[in-house]
Amino acid sequence: MAVSNSVLKPLDIVVVKGKWFVPYHWAIMWRSMSQYSHCFIVKDEKGGVFDPLFGGILNRNVSDYKGREAAVCRNKFDLTPHENTELLEWVKLKQKTCKGYDLRAWLGFATCIKAFEDEDRWFCSEVPYWMFQENGYRLTNKDLTFPFPNMFVDRPDFEIIFEGKI
């Protein structure tokens, strides 16, 4: 069964499984020890998403991943509508100031050297991680330099509300 837009709520994190024949998917799956290689934030009930890709934080739709295996993770923070709006506004601000995908993070990712991180560029799992982390909804006690997509599947702060094909 495919995920329908009726299942999705703003701030859900969709975590997509990688493909072994795609080199950067393989690298993420190897480094994170998980099959998940990408994630993005749901921004509305119609399936609109904030999707950090090579062009920056793009406005896309969950249907762009039709046929891919994924998990939809919902936070357990019991947020008010106002808090939801504040978090979505945080992402919109980062989207406006984003200078593209953080390709240098790949060097840091491979070497674990934080100096390669670019504060004006983002990779996929950084956006939802920092959206919560910087706004008082701590996912980790110590700030992570390189959060992986599978963190949202594995964290007790999230529940998987759907698993299967988009």
C-alpha positions as CSV (number, residue, x, y, z in Angstrom):
1,M,0.0,0.0,0.0
2,A,1.3,3.4,-0.9
3,V,1.3,6.4,1.5
4,S,-1.5,8.8,0.9
5,N,-1.5,12.5,1.5
6,S,-4.3,11.9,4.2
7,V,-1.6,10.2,6.3
8,L,0.8,13.1,6.2
9,K,0.9,16.1,8.6
10,P,3.2,19.1,8.6
11,L,6.6,18.4,10.3
12,D,6.5,14.7,9.5
13,I,9.9,13.5,8.4
14,V,9.9,11.1,5.4
15,V,13.0,8.9,5.4
16,V,13.7,7.2,2.1
17,K,15.6,4.0,1.5
18,G,18.6,4.2,-0.8
19,K,19.5,2.3,-3.9
20,W,22.7,0.2,-3.9
21,F,23.6,1.2,-7.5
22,V,23.7,5.0,-6.6
23,P,27.2,5.7,-5.2
24,Y,26.3,8.4,-2.8
25,H,23.3,6.3,-1.5
26,W,25.8,3.5,-0.9
27,A,28.1,5.8,1.0
28,I,25.4,7.1,3.3
29,M,24.0,3.5,3.9
30,W,27.6,2.3,4.7
31,R,28.5,5.1,7.0
32,S,25.1,5.2,8.9
33,M,24.7,1.4,8.9
34,S,21.2,1.8,7.7
35,Q,19.3,1.4,4.4
36,Y,17.9,4.9,4.7
37,S,19.8,7.5,2.6
38,H,17.6,10.6,2.3
39,C,15.0,12.5,4.3
40,F,12.8,15.5,3.9
41,I,10.2,17.5,5.9
42,V,6.4,17.5,5.1
43,K,5.1,21.1,5.0
44,D,1.4,20.5,4.3
45,E,-1.3,17.9,4.1
46,K,-1.3,18.0,0.3
47,G,2.1,16.3,0.3
48,G,4.2,19.4,-0.2
49,V,7.7,19.0,1.2
50,F,10.9,20.8,1.9
51,D,13.5,18.6,0.2
52,P,17.2,19.4,0.6
53,L,18.8,18.4,-2.6
54,F,21.7,19.6,-4.8
55,G,19.7,22.7,-5.8
56,G,19.2,23.8,-2.2
57,I,16.1,23.3,0.0
58,L,13.6,22.7,-2.7
59,N,9.8,22.9,-2.7
60,R,8.7,19.5,-4.0
61,N,6.0,16.9,-3.4
62,V,6.1,13.5,-1.7
63,S,4.8,12.0,-5.0
64,D,8.2,12.8,-6.5
65,Y,9.4,9.7,-4.6
66,K,6.5,7.4,-5.9
67,G,7.5,3.8,-5.8
68,R,10.4,4.3,-3.3
69,E,10.5,2.5,0.1
70,A,10.2,4.9,2.9
71,A,9.2,5.5,6.5
72,V,7.1,8.5,7.7
73,C,8.2,9.6,11.1
74,R,6.1,11.8,13.3
75,N,7.5,13.7,16.3
76,K,6.1,13.1,19.8
77,F,6.6,16.7,21.0
78,D,2.9,17.5,21.3
79,L,3.4,20.8,19.5
80,T,0.7,23.5,19.3
81,P,-0.4,24.9,15.9
82,H,1.7,28.0,16.7
83,E,4.8,25.9,17.4
84,N,4.3,24.0,14.2
85,T,4.1,27.3,12.3
86,E,7.3,28.5,14.0
87,L,9.2,25.4,13.0
88,L,8.0,25.6,9.4
89,E,8.9,29.3,9.3
90,W,12.4,28.3,10.5
91,V,12.7,26.0,7.5
92,K,11.4,28.7,5.1
93,L,14.1,31.1,6.4
94,K,16.8,28.5,5.9
95,Q,15.4,27.8,2.4
96,K,15.7,31.5,1.5
97,T,19.3,31.9,2.8
98,C,20.6,28.4,1.7
99,K,23.4,28.6,-0.9
100,G,22.8,25.0,-2.1
101,Y,23.6,21.5,-1.0
102,D,26.5,21.0,1.4
103,L,28.9,19.1,-0.9
104,R,31.8,19.8,1.5
105,A,29.9,17.9,4.1
106,W,30.8,14.8,2.1
107,L,34.4,15.3,3.0
108,G,33.5,15.8,6.6
109,F,31.2,12.8,6.4
110,A,34.0,10.6,5.1
111,T,36.7,12.0,7.5
112,C,34.5,13.0,10.5
113,I,36.2,16.5,10.4
114,K,33.7,19.2,11.3
115,A,35.8,21.9,9.6
116,F,34.4,20.8,6.2
117,E,30.9,21.7,7.2
118,D,29.5,24.8,5.4
119,E,27.1,26.8,7.6
120,D,25.3,28.3,4.5
121,R,24.7,25.0,2.8
122,W,22.6,22.0,3.9
123,F,22.4,18.3,3.4
124,C,19.1,16.4,3.9
125,S,19.2,15.2,7.5
126,E,20.7,18.4,8.8
127,V,17.5,20.4,8.0
128,P,15.0,18.5,10.2
129,Y,17.7,17.8,12.9
130,W,18.5,21.5,13.3
131,M,14.9,22.6,12.9
132,F,14.1,20.8,16.1
133,Q,17.5,21.1,17.8
134,E,17.8,24.9,17.4
135,N,14.2,25.5,18.5
136,G,14.3,23.9,21.9
137,Y,13.2,20.3,20.9
138,R,16.4,18.6,21.7
139,L,17.0,15.4,19.8
140,T,20.5,14.9,21.2
141,N,22.2,16.3,24.3
142,K,25.3,17.1,22.3
143,D,24.9,18.8,18.9
144,L,25.7,16.4,16.1
145,T,27.8,17.6,13.2
146,F,26.7,14.9,10.8
147,P,23.2,13.6,11.6
148,F,22.1,10.7,9.4
149,P,18.7,10.2,7.9
150,N,18.0,7.0,9.9
151,M,18.1,9.0,13.2
152,F,14.4,9.8,12.8
153,V,13.5,6.2,12.4
154,D,15.6,5.2,15.4
155,R,14.9,8.1,17.9
156,P,12.3,7.6,20.6
157,D,11.1,11.2,20.0
158,F,9.5,9.9,16.8
159,E,7.0,7.2,15.9
160,I,6.8,5.5,12.5
161,I,3.3,6.1,11.3
162,F,3.8,4.5,7.8
163,E,6.4,2.1,6.4
164,G,6.2,1.0,2.8
165,K,6.2,2.4,-0.8
166,I,5.3,6.0,-1.4
